[in-house]
Amino acid sequence: MSTAVIYHYWCDGFHGEEEPAYSNMTLPIIPSIATLRAVNPSIPIFVLDISENKHPSKWGYFPQKLNFTVVPLKRRFKPKATHVSEHVFRWSTPLCSSVFDVDYFAQQIPQHQILCCDCDIMHLRDIVPLGNYKKRKVIPHFHCNTNTGYWYFDKRGKDRRVLDLWKNNMEEYFAGGKIKKELEKFSRNEYGDLVINEEIFIKHIYSKHPDYRKSTAPTENISAHGGFVRDSARNVHFYFNVWGEKRGRAILHISEFGPLLSGVLDEQDMKMVFGHVCPYRRMWSVYDMDWQEIRNVIEADDKQWLL
């Protein structure tokens, strides 16, 4: 297998750090991996766990059940907190480190096509061949859109301009370089507030170098609450712009994911991951859903969930 999938997991003081990773519905990594394993039983999956708590018990038996490897990893990107606020430093550096960690770990494994995937991605179809490059031995470009939840590259590729610039700009920003003022202004214009994460750096790069953004990069079809990401016109994954624990539970309301989950998880597994699964009153298709209504239903079911 020439392709590997890498997840980057971090939850210290953030996203339910007291919960086991397997039942963390804010970062629903097990449902994500389960849907991926349902559509591709053999692709190598690695989880880079940079959390302070790296005890294997937080993953339960799911690495064996779903055939993925948890890699306890120290962050490769550890800038000094000299030139940014404590808040920015605490929350932003682990997110930015994901690019460094993925690039570093990719060199340690035999697979050469590397897909980096967020924990809230639920897979509808097989992800390979990446970009539909069936006849290409090397993916010709670095592929990333302005949303960094799904990006990939070939580590044998000669064109590392974007990947290297991405890393260099983050290093320069946290070192207090000339990019700092410009990037913070760009971030406030983009988000309405100062948000420093790996995504704002790639957006800034594409704003200055639009030719770096390849037409073959995964494209997004986004509503206010969720959407598809398409890779060469194939529905590769679906994500939920639903925050908190509702993000992981939303999958149980989507009819297409039921057969995928039941194909790889039994009833006991489902209870381990989702808790007491309430009998849901409503189901939607990913192609025909009312997002406001689904949010209301999940909130109502939350009250039952806690009983």
N, C-alpha and C positions, 0 to 999 in steps of 0.2 A: 504494500500500500504506500503510494507516494505522497499522500496527503494526511496531515494530522490536524486535529482541532484542539485549540488551546483556550481554556477559560482562565480568567484572572479573578481570584476571589480574595476579598478583603472586607472585614466587618468589625474591626476594632473600634468600639465606641460609636458604631454607626451600623445601621441596617440590622438590628436585632442581634447584637454580639453575644447575648446570653443564651440564645437558642442554638440547638445543634444545627449544623449546616444542612442536614438532610431535611429539616422541617422549617427552614427559614423561608417564609413566604414573601418577604420583602426582596430578597435575592433568591428567587426560586430556581436554583441551579439544578436540583434533582429533577423537577419536571422538565426542564430544558434538556438535560442529558437524556432523560427517558424518551422524549419525542425524537431526539436525534438517533438514539439507538434503535428506535422502532423503524425508522426509514433507512438506516444503514447499520446493520448488525456488527460490522467489522472494523470500521474506521477507528484508528487510534485516537483516544481522547485523553487529554492531560488537563488537570486542574492545578494551576500555580497558586498555592495558598500562602499569601504573605501576611496573614493575620498573626498577631502575637500568640494566640492560642492555636497551636498546631497539633493538638492531641488528636490522634486518629479516631477516637471514639465519637467525635462530633460528626463523622461521616457515616457511622453505623456500618451496616453490611453492604451499603449501596455501591462502593467501588467494585466489589466482587459481583454483585447482582447485575450491574449495568456495564461491567467491564471497562472501567476507566481508572486512571492512575492519578492519585493525589501527590503532588510534589511540594513538600514544605520548602519554601524558598525565602531567603533574605532578599529584601528589595535591592535592586541594582542601582537605583537612583536615590541617593541620599544627600541632597544639597544642604547647605547650612541655612539656618533660619535668620540670617543677618539682614536680608533686604526685603522681607515680606512680613506681613502680620502673622501672629501666632495662629489665628484662625485659618488663614490661607495656607500656611505651612502644614498644619495638622491634617486638613482635609484634602488639599490639592496634591501634595507630593505622592501619596500612595496611588492616586488615580493616574498621575503622570508617569509614575514608575511602571505602569503596565506595559508601555511601549518598550522600555528598556528590558523589562523582565521577559517579555515574549521574544524579543530579538535575541537576547542572551540564551534563553532555553532552546530556541529553535536550532542553535548551533550544536546542541548536545544530543539531538535525536537524529535518526537516519532519514526521516521523511523530509522532503525538500519543499513541498507546497504547504504553507502554513496559513491556517485560518484562525483568526482571533474572534471569539464570539462572546457576547455579553450573556449574563446569567438569566436575563428576562426574555430570551429569544426562544420561541417555541417553533419547532421545525415541522413543516407540512410535507416536504418532499426531500429526497436525497440531495445533498449539497454538492456532490461530485458528478461530473467534472466541474471544477471551479471555473466560472466564467464560460462554461461550455467549450473550453479549449480541449477538445477531444484528441486532436492530432498534434498538439504542441507539446514538446518535451519540457519546455520551460515556459511558465506563464510570463508573457512579455513585459508586464508592467506591475508596479505596486498598485493595488486596487483598494481604494478607500474613498467613500463619499464624505460629506460633511457630518454625517453621524458615524461615530466610531464604534458602534455596537457590533459591526460586522465588517471586517477587513481582512485582506489576505495578500500574500506575496510569495514569491519563489526565492528561497535563500540563495539559489545559484544564479539568480538574475544579476546582470551587470548594472542595471539602473536602480541605484539606491538613493537617488536625489531626494525624494520626498521623505523617505524613512530617516535618512541621516539629518536632513534639515529639521524634521519634526523633533528629533532628539536634541539637536544642537540649540534650537530655539528655546526649548525648555531649560536646558542648562544655562543659557545666557540670561533668561528671565530671572531665575532664582539666584543668579550671581549678581543681579542688579545691573545688567548690561543695558545697552541703548534700546533694546527691544521692549523693555519693561513698560515704559510710559505709553508707547504706541499700542502695545497689546492690551493694556488695561483700558485704554480709551475704546479700542475695538470691542472688547468684551462688554463694556457698558452699553455700547451702541447695539450690540447683538442681543444681549439678554436683559437689558434694562437695569443691570446691577453688575457688580464685579464678581464674575464666576471664572475661576481658574481651574481648568481640567484639561485632560489630553485633547478633548474635542475642540476647544477654542483655539488651540495651536494649529490644528489642521485646517480649520476654517480660515484662520489668518493667513496661512500659507497659500491657500487657494485664492484668496482675495488679491494677493500680490502676484501670484503665478498661476493664472487661470489655465494655462496650457499644461500644468502638472496634473490637473484633474482629468483623468481619462474618461472618455465616453463609455468605456466598458466597465467602469466601476459599478458596484451594486447601487441601484437607484431606489429611492424611497417613494412610497405612495402613502402619505401620512395624513391622518385625520387629527382632530384635536385630542383624541383619546387612544389612538393606536394605529397600526397600519402594517402594510406589507413591506418587505424589502425584496426586490426582484434582482436576480442575477441573470443577465442575458435573457430577460423576459420570462424567467421561471419564478414561480412563487417559492422562494426558498424558506423564508421564515416569517413569523408573525410576532409582533411584540405588543405589549399592553402599556399604554401610558396611563396606568392606574397606580397610584402611589401607595406605599405602606403594604400591609399584609394582603390587601385586596389584589395586588398584582399577581401573586401566585395563585390565589383562589379563583381568579377570573377564568383560568383554563378549564375549570370544571363546568363552566356554563357554555362552552363552545363544543358543538356536536362533533366536529371533525377530529378533535383531540381525544375523545373517549375511546375509540378503537385503538388509537396509537398507544395510549397509556395502558389499557387493559392487555395489550399484546406483550408488554414487558414488565408490568407491575401487577401483583396479585392483590387481593383484598387487604391482607395484612400490610403489604408495602404501602398501599394507599392510605391506610390509617396512620402509619408511621410518618408519612410525608405531610398529609393534609390535616391530620387530626381526625376528629369525629366528622365524617362526611355527611352533611345534611342532605336530605332528599330535596333536590332543587326543583323549584316550581317552573322555572323557565330555562329553555335552552335556545341558543342562537347558532347560526352558521357564521363562519368568518366572512362570508360573502354577503350576509344579510343580517345585520345586527343594529340595534339601537343602543349606542354607547351610553347615553344618559340613563336609559332604562336599566341596562346591565349594572351600572354603578349603583343605582338605587336598590336593585335586587340583592346585590352582594352586601350592601350595608344592612339590609333587613336580615339577611341570612347570618350576618355576623352576630346578631343578638342571639340567635339559636345556637350558634357555634360555641358560645361561652356558657351555655346552660349545662 
